[in-house]
Structures are given as C-alpha cells and as structure tokens.
C-alpha cells in the first residue's frame, strides 16, 4: 500500500485507511510506538490493558444512591 506524506499543521503525517486500522485492531486516538529500523518506520500498538469487571469497579465504595429524574411530560406517542 502506498500513501503520501502530507503537511499537518507544523508537522507532517500520513493517513492510514480505516480498513487497514480495523484489520490491525487499531482505533482513532490510540497511542502507538514509532521505531526506526534501517530504512523503515515501524508502528506498534502497545498491548491494551485487559478490562475486567473487577478493574471497572476498582475503588468503588458503594456510595451511589439512585435518584429519580423528571423527564417532563410526554410529547409524542410515548407510553408511560
């Protein structure tokens, strides 16, 4: 695949097609590592931290109290 180096603000950049990113499991705003090897640029996606239920609730003290919220009167064909 070929791409063009383009001006991007005060820097230069390349665009990576979405299909290529999808195939590599990469997403917009992912942090990547760049490495120069001889006459090549290697882009590496660091391993993502595994998300578990325990890690999501880490530090949670159980202090949440649900509240009712007034969404207003129905304005369409909602069933209340």
Order of alpha helices (4+ residues) and beta strands (2+ residues): beta-beta-alpha-beta-beta-alpha
